[in-house]
Each structure stands twice: as C-alpha cells, then as structure tokens.
Amino acid sequence: MTLTPDLERLVSVYIKIRDKKNEVAAKAREEEQELSDKLKIIETALLEHCKDSGVESVRTASGTFYRSIRQKYWTSDWEAMNEFILDHGVPELLEKRIHQGNIKQFLEDNPELLPPGLNCESEYTVTVRRKK
C-alpha cells in the first residue's frame, strides 16, 4: 500500500510544526527560568529586608511587598497516613482526584465492578513518529 502524496505532506508538515513548537517551548522555558532566577534574587533581598528590619510589609511608591509563611505538608509513610485517615474519618485530608492508571487497571481487573459516579471519556488521538 502506498501513501497518497497528501498524507506524506501532512506527516512531513506535522513533524516540522511539532519540531518548531518544541524549539519555541524550550526557548520560552529557558527565558522563563532566567526571569524566575532574577525574581528569586529580588525576593531574597526583600525577605532579608523584612527580617533585618523586623517588619512584615513595606509600602513603596511602586507597590507594597509583604512576607508570609507558606506551609507545605507531605508524608513519608503513606500506609500509616492512610490508616490515620481511615481511623479518624478525615478523608478531606486528601485531594479529590482519581489516579488514572490505577483506575484503568482496577476496571480491567474487575470488569464486574463499577464505582458509583465514575465517568469516562474516550477519544481517538494521532501519534506521528519521525522516519528513522
């Protein structure tokens, strides 16, 4: 079976556009990282000013900056955390989302079980590979 010239051209153009998109994205990520690095330097200086001056916020002609505490929580023992959540009836400590790979595997292993309220959306996708 031979491909029509239109399909050959579509695949060729697709690969060129994908390559250009990746190039643009890589450049944007690089520029964004440079800007983030510069912002981090300024943020450090502003935090140092607050610490050294014993203040929580400063108003300037250009704007106001303030420092606050951001806390992040995680567990190094998921089994113990899961047991704690079940023992204390606090499922709200977890985020509401379904692990895509695990639910797919569960449904394949248990075709007779369907969790209530579960929705599924399927769509065809196209994958284009470069000629080797």
Biotite code that builds the C-alpha atoms (Angstrom):
import biotite.structure as struc

atoms = struc.array([
    struc.Atom([0.000, 0.000, 0.000], chain_id="A", res_id=1, res_name="MET", atom_name="CA", element="C"),
    struc.Atom([1.435, 3.374, -0.926], chain_id="A", res_id=2, res_name="THR", atom_name="CA", element="C"),
    struc.Atom([0.512, 6.568, 0.822], chain_id="A", res_id=3, res_name="LEU", atom_name="CA", element="C"),
    struc.Atom([-1.036, 9.352, -1.154], chain_id="A", res_id=4, res_name="THR", atom_name="CA", element="C"),
    struc.Atom([1.120, 12.461, -1.567], chain_id="A", res_id=5, res_name="PRO", atom_name="CA", element="C"),
    struc.Atom([-1.311, 14.414, 0.614], chain_id="A", res_id=6, res_name="ASP", atom_name="CA", element="C"),
    struc.Atom([-0.691, 12.084, 3.557], chain_id="A", res_id=7, res_name="LEU", atom_name="CA", element="C"),
    struc.Atom([3.060, 12.219, 3.009], chain_id="A", res_id=8, res_name="GLU", atom_name="CA", element="C"),
    struc.Atom([2.886, 16.002, 3.031], chain_id="A", res_id=9, res_name="ARG", atom_name="CA", element="C"),
    struc.Atom([0.647, 16.128, 6.112], chain_id="A", res_id=10, res_name="LEU", atom_name="CA", element="C"),
    struc.Atom([3.048, 13.936, 8.093], chain_id="A", res_id=11, res_name="VAL", atom_name="CA", element="C"),
    struc.Atom([6.051, 15.944, 6.928], chain_id="A", res_id=12, res_name="SER", atom_name="CA", element="C"),
    struc.Atom([4.423, 19.262, 7.817], chain_id="A", res_id=13, res_name="VAL", atom_name="CA", element="C"),
    struc.Atom([3.207, 17.852, 11.143], chain_id="A", res_id=14, res_name="TYR", atom_name="CA", element="C"),
    struc.Atom([6.756, 16.868, 12.116], chain_id="A", res_id=15, res_name="ILE", atom_name="CA", element="C"),
    struc.Atom([8.128, 20.281, 11.084], chain_id="A", res_id=16, res_name="LYS", atom_name="CA", element="C"),
    struc.Atom([5.480, 22.120, 13.099], chain_id="A", res_id=17, res_name="ILE", atom_name="CA", element="C"),
    struc.Atom([5.992, 19.850, 16.123], chain_id="A", res_id=18, res_name="ARG", atom_name="CA", element="C"),
    struc.Atom([9.757, 20.430, 15.970], chain_id="A", res_id=19, res_name="ASP", atom_name="CA", element="C"),
    struc.Atom([9.271, 24.201, 15.767], chain_id="A", res_id=20, res_name="LYS", atom_name="CA", element="C"),
    struc.Atom([6.762, 24.112, 18.625], chain_id="A", res_id=21, res_name="LYS", atom_name="CA", element="C"),
    struc.Atom([9.254, 22.176, 20.776], chain_id="A", res_id=22, res_name="ASN", atom_name="CA", element="C"),
    struc.Atom([12.001, 24.650, 19.866], chain_id="A", res_id=23, res_name="GLU", atom_name="CA", element="C"),
    struc.Atom([9.812, 27.628, 20.792], chain_id="A", res_id=24, res_name="VAL", atom_name="CA", element="C"),
    struc.Atom([8.729, 25.948, 24.048], chain_id="A", res_id=25, res_name="ALA", atom_name="CA", element="C"),
    struc.Atom([12.331, 25.151, 25.007], chain_id="A", res_id=26, res_name="ALA", atom_name="CA", element="C"),
    struc.Atom([13.383, 28.736, 24.368], chain_id="A", res_id=27, res_name="LYS", atom_name="CA", element="C"),
    struc.Atom([10.401, 30.033, 26.364], chain_id="A", res_id=28, res_name="ALA", atom_name="CA", element="C"),
    struc.Atom([11.252, 27.703, 29.284], chain_id="A", res_id=29, res_name="ARG", atom_name="CA", element="C"),
    struc.Atom([14.850, 28.942, 29.202], chain_id="A", res_id=30, res_name="GLU", atom_name="CA", element="C"),
    struc.Atom([13.770, 32.596, 29.207], chain_id="A", res_id=31, res_name="GLU", atom_name="CA", element="C"),
    struc.Atom([11.204, 31.904, 31.923], chain_id="A", res_id=32, res_name="GLU", atom_name="CA", element="C"),
    struc.Atom([13.898, 30.245, 34.066], chain_id="A", res_id=33, res_name="GLN", atom_name="CA", element="C"),
    struc.Atom([16.162, 33.259, 33.643], chain_id="A", res_id=34, res_name="GLU", atom_name="CA", element="C"),
    struc.Atom([13.341, 35.565, 34.755], chain_id="A", res_id=35, res_name="LEU", atom_name="CA", element="C"),
    struc.Atom([12.481, 33.266, 37.679], chain_id="A", res_id=36, res_name="SER", atom_name="CA", element="C"),
    struc.Atom([16.122, 33.314, 38.779], chain_id="A", res_id=37, res_name="ASP", atom_name="CA", element="C"),
    struc.Atom([16.127, 37.122, 38.722], chain_id="A", res_id=38, res_name="LYS", atom_name="CA", element="C"),
    struc.Atom([12.850, 37.256, 40.669], chain_id="A", res_id=39, res_name="LEU", atom_name="CA", element="C"),
    struc.Atom([14.284, 34.855, 43.255], chain_id="A", res_id=40, res_name="LYS", atom_name="CA", element="C"),
    struc.Atom([17.258, 37.176, 43.823], chain_id="A", res_id=41, res_name="ILE", atom_name="CA", element="C"),
    struc.Atom([14.912, 40.124, 44.375], chain_id="A", res_id=42, res_name="ILE", atom_name="CA", element="C"),
    struc.Atom([12.562, 38.085, 46.604], chain_id="A", res_id=43, res_name="GLU", atom_name="CA", element="C"),
    struc.Atom([15.537, 37.055, 48.751], chain_id="A", res_id=44, res_name="THR", atom_name="CA", element="C"),
    struc.Atom([16.600, 40.687, 49.125], chain_id="A", res_id=45, res_name="ALA", atom_name="CA", element="C"),
    struc.Atom([13.052, 41.734, 50.096], chain_id="A", res_id=46, res_name="LEU", atom_name="CA", element="C"),
    struc.Atom([12.760, 38.895, 52.625], chain_id="A", res_id=47, res_name="LEU", atom_name="CA", element="C"),
    struc.Atom([16.122, 39.857, 54.093], chain_id="A", res_id=48, res_name="GLU", atom_name="CA", element="C"),
    struc.Atom([14.935, 43.445, 54.424], chain_id="A", res_id=49, res_name="HIS", atom_name="CA", element="C"),
    struc.Atom([11.823, 42.309, 56.333], chain_id="A", res_id=50, res_name="CYS", atom_name="CA", element="C"),
    struc.Atom([13.912, 40.084, 58.591], chain_id="A", res_id=51, res_name="LYS", atom_name="CA", element="C"),
    struc.Atom([16.582, 42.701, 59.271], chain_id="A", res_id=52, res_name="ASP", atom_name="CA", element="C"),
    struc.Atom([14.014, 45.475, 59.831], chain_id="A", res_id=53, res_name="SER", atom_name="CA", element="C"),
    struc.Atom([11.625, 43.348, 61.866], chain_id="A", res_id=54, res_name="GLY", atom_name="CA", element="C"),
    struc.Atom([8.672, 44.248, 59.629], chain_id="A", res_id=55, res_name="VAL", atom_name="CA", element="C"),
    struc.Atom([6.082, 42.154, 57.841], chain_id="A", res_id=56, res_name="GLU", atom_name="CA", element="C"),
    struc.Atom([5.303, 44.560, 54.983], chain_id="A", res_id=57, res_name="SER", atom_name="CA", element="C"),
    struc.Atom([6.702, 47.631, 53.274], chain_id="A", res_id=58, res_name="VAL", atom_name="CA", element="C"),
    struc.Atom([4.885, 50.162, 51.108], chain_id="A", res_id=59, res_name="ARG", atom_name="CA", element="C"),
    struc.Atom([6.832, 51.871, 48.326], chain_id="A", res_id=60, res_name="THR", atom_name="CA", element="C"),
    struc.Atom([5.828, 54.265, 45.560], chain_id="A", res_id=61, res_name="ALA", atom_name="CA", element="C"),
    struc.Atom([5.855, 51.304, 43.134], chain_id="A", res_id=62, res_name="SER", atom_name="CA", element="C"),
    struc.Atom([3.893, 48.912, 45.288], chain_id="A", res_id=63, res_name="GLY", atom_name="CA", element="C"),
    struc.Atom([3.750, 47.021, 48.562], chain_id="A", res_id=64, res_name="THR", atom_name="CA", element="C"),
    struc.Atom([5.542, 43.823, 49.485], chain_id="A", res_id=65, res_name="PHE", atom_name="CA", element="C"),
    struc.Atom([4.968, 41.636, 52.476], chain_id="A", res_id=66, res_name="TYR", atom_name="CA", element="C"),
    struc.Atom([6.214, 38.370, 53.780], chain_id="A", res_id=67, res_name="ARG", atom_name="CA", element="C"),
    struc.Atom([4.066, 35.471, 54.823], chain_id="A", res_id=68, res_name="SER", atom_name="CA", element="C"),
    struc.Atom([4.595, 31.880, 55.814], chain_id="A", res_id=69, res_name="ILE", atom_name="CA", element="C"),
    struc.Atom([3.683, 29.203, 53.295], chain_id="A", res_id=70, res_name="ARG", atom_name="CA", element="C"),
    struc.Atom([3.444, 25.717, 54.737], chain_id="A", res_id=71, res_name="GLN", atom_name="CA", element="C"),
    struc.Atom([3.566, 22.507, 52.730], chain_id="A", res_id=72, res_name="LYS", atom_name="CA", element="C"),
    struc.Atom([2.635, 19.132, 54.130], chain_id="A", res_id=73, res_name="TYR", atom_name="CA", element="C"),
    struc.Atom([3.546, 15.646, 52.939], chain_id="A", res_id=74, res_name="TRP", atom_name="CA", element="C"),
    struc.Atom([4.008, 12.187, 54.316], chain_id="A", res_id=75, res_name="THR", atom_name="CA", element="C"),
    struc.Atom([6.902, 9.807, 54.134], chain_id="A", res_id=76, res_name="SER", atom_name="CA", element="C"),
    struc.Atom([4.666, 6.889, 55.178], chain_id="A", res_id=77, res_name="ASP", atom_name="CA", element="C"),
    struc.Atom([1.561, 6.570, 53.006], chain_id="A", res_id=78, res_name="TRP", atom_name="CA", element="C"),
    struc.Atom([0.403, 3.367, 54.675], chain_id="A", res_id=79, res_name="GLU", atom_name="CA", element="C"),
    struc.Atom([0.400, 4.993, 58.110], chain_id="A", res_id=80, res_name="ALA", atom_name="CA", element="C"),
    struc.Atom([-1.222, 8.153, 56.717], chain_id="A", res_id=81, res_name="MET", atom_name="CA", element="C"),
    struc.Atom([-3.968, 6.115, 55.034], chain_id="A", res_id=82, res_name="ASN", atom_name="CA", element="C"),
    struc.Atom([-4.607, 4.221, 58.278], chain_id="A", res_id=83, res_name="GLU", atom_name="CA", element="C"),
    struc.Atom([-4.729, 7.514, 60.213], chain_id="A", res_id=84, res_name="PHE", atom_name="CA", element="C"),
    struc.Atom([-7.225, 8.990, 57.734], chain_id="A", res_id=85, res_name="ILE", atom_name="CA", element="C"),
    struc.Atom([-9.459, 5.925, 57.950], chain_id="A", res_id=86, res_name="LEU", atom_name="CA", element="C"),
    struc.Atom([-9.190, 5.676, 61.766], chain_id="A", res_id=87, res_name="ASP", atom_name="CA", element="C"),
    struc.Atom([-10.147, 9.325, 62.250], chain_id="A", res_id=88, res_name="HIS", atom_name="CA", element="C"),
    struc.Atom([-12.674, 9.554, 59.418], chain_id="A", res_id=89, res_name="GLY", atom_name="CA", element="C"),
    struc.Atom([-10.963, 12.505, 57.754], chain_id="A", res_id=90, res_name="VAL", atom_name="CA", element="C"),
    struc.Atom([-10.943, 11.757, 54.001], chain_id="A", res_id=91, res_name="PRO", atom_name="CA", element="C"),
    struc.Atom([-10.937, 15.528, 53.387], chain_id="A", res_id=92, res_name="GLU", atom_name="CA", element="C"),
    struc.Atom([-7.201, 15.443, 54.084], chain_id="A", res_id=93, res_name="LEU", atom_name="CA", element="C"),
    struc.Atom([-6.815, 14.029, 50.589], chain_id="A", res_id=94, res_name="LEU", atom_name="CA", element="C"),
    struc.Atom([-7.404, 15.744, 47.264], chain_id="A", res_id=95, res_name="GLU", atom_name="CA", element="C"),
    struc.Atom([-10.371, 14.640, 45.197], chain_id="A", res_id=96, res_name="LYS", atom_name="CA", element="C"),
    struc.Atom([-8.980, 13.051, 42.074], chain_id="A", res_id=97, res_name="ARG", atom_name="CA", element="C"),
    struc.Atom([-8.688, 9.599, 40.618], chain_id="A", res_id=98, res_name="ILE", atom_name="CA", element="C"),
    struc.Atom([-5.345, 8.078, 39.718], chain_id="A", res_id=99, res_name="HIS", atom_name="CA", element="C"),
    struc.Atom([-5.821, 7.443, 36.003], chain_id="A", res_id=100, res_name="GLN", atom_name="CA", element="C"),
    struc.Atom([-3.501, 4.453, 35.661], chain_id="A", res_id=101, res_name="GLY", atom_name="CA", element="C"),
    struc.Atom([-4.765, 2.737, 38.808], chain_id="A", res_id=102, res_name="ASN", atom_name="CA", element="C"),
    struc.Atom([-8.478, 3.115, 37.961], chain_id="A", res_id=103, res_name="ILE", atom_name="CA", element="C"),
    struc.Atom([-7.844, 1.811, 34.446], chain_id="A", res_id=104, res_name="LYS", atom_name="CA", element="C"),
    struc.Atom([-6.057, -1.238, 35.847], chain_id="A", res_id=105, res_name="GLN", atom_name="CA", element="C"),
    struc.Atom([-8.770, -1.752, 38.504], chain_id="A", res_id=106, res_name="PHE", atom_name="CA", element="C"),
    struc.Atom([-11.515, -1.721, 35.861], chain_id="A", res_id=107, res_name="LEU", atom_name="CA", element="C"),
    struc.Atom([-9.570, -4.145, 33.675], chain_id="A", res_id=108, res_name="GLU", atom_name="CA", element="C"),
    struc.Atom([-9.046, -6.492, 36.645], chain_id="A", res_id=109, res_name="ASP", atom_name="CA", element="C"),
    struc.Atom([-12.642, -6.110, 37.911], chain_id="A", res_id=110, res_name="ASN", atom_name="CA", element="C"),
    struc.Atom([-14.941, -5.650, 34.906], chain_id="A", res_id=111, res_name="PRO", atom_name="CA", element="C"),
    struc.Atom([-17.969, -6.546, 37.047], chain_id="A", res_id=112, res_name="GLU", atom_name="CA", element="C"),
    struc.Atom([-17.337, -3.667, 39.477], chain_id="A", res_id=113, res_name="LEU", atom_name="CA", element="C"),
    struc.Atom([-18.176, -0.108, 38.531], chain_id="A", res_id=114, res_name="LEU", atom_name="CA", element="C"),
    struc.Atom([-17.589, 2.599, 41.141], chain_id="A", res_id=115, res_name="PRO", atom_name="CA", element="C"),
    struc.Atom([-20.672, 4.814, 41.548], chain_id="A", res_id=116, res_name="PRO", atom_name="CA", element="C"),
    struc.Atom([-20.432, 8.182, 39.844], chain_id="A", res_id=117, res_name="GLY", atom_name="CA", element="C"),
    struc.Atom([-17.438, 7.164, 37.732], chain_id="A", res_id=118, res_name="LEU", atom_name="CA", element="C"),
    struc.Atom([-17.316, 8.880, 34.353], chain_id="A", res_id=119, res_name="ASN", atom_name="CA", element="C"),
    struc.Atom([-15.087, 8.027, 31.434], chain_id="A", res_id=120, res_name="CYS", atom_name="CA", element="C"),
    struc.Atom([-14.288, 9.955, 28.300], chain_id="A", res_id=121, res_name="GLU", atom_name="CA", element="C"),
    struc.Atom([-12.510, 8.351, 25.365], chain_id="A", res_id=122, res_name="SER", atom_name="CA", element="C"),
    struc.Atom([-11.176, 9.956, 22.244], chain_id="A", res_id=123, res_name="GLU", atom_name="CA", element="C"),
    struc.Atom([-9.003, 8.922, 19.363], chain_id="A", res_id=124, res_name="TYR", atom_name="CA", element="C"),
    struc.Atom([-5.595, 10.524, 19.169], chain_id="A", res_id=125, res_name="THR", atom_name="CA", element="C"),
    struc.Atom([-2.941, 10.550, 16.474], chain_id="A", res_id=126, res_name="VAL", atom_name="CA", element="C"),
    struc.Atom([0.714, 9.825, 17.122], chain_id="A", res_id=127, res_name="THR", atom_name="CA", element="C"),
    struc.Atom([3.245, 10.815, 14.475], chain_id="A", res_id=128, res_name="VAL", atom_name="CA", element="C"),
    struc.Atom([6.728, 9.333, 14.510], chain_id="A", res_id=129, res_name="ARG", atom_name="CA", element="C"),
    struc.Atom([9.690, 10.578, 12.573], chain_id="A", res_id=130, res_name="ARG", atom_name="CA", element="C"),
    struc.Atom([11.106, 8.232, 9.947], chain_id="A", res_id=131, res_name="LYS", atom_name="CA", element="C"),
    struc.Atom([14.269, 6.584, 11.258], chain_id="A", res_id=132, res_name="LYS", atom_name="CA", element="C"),
])
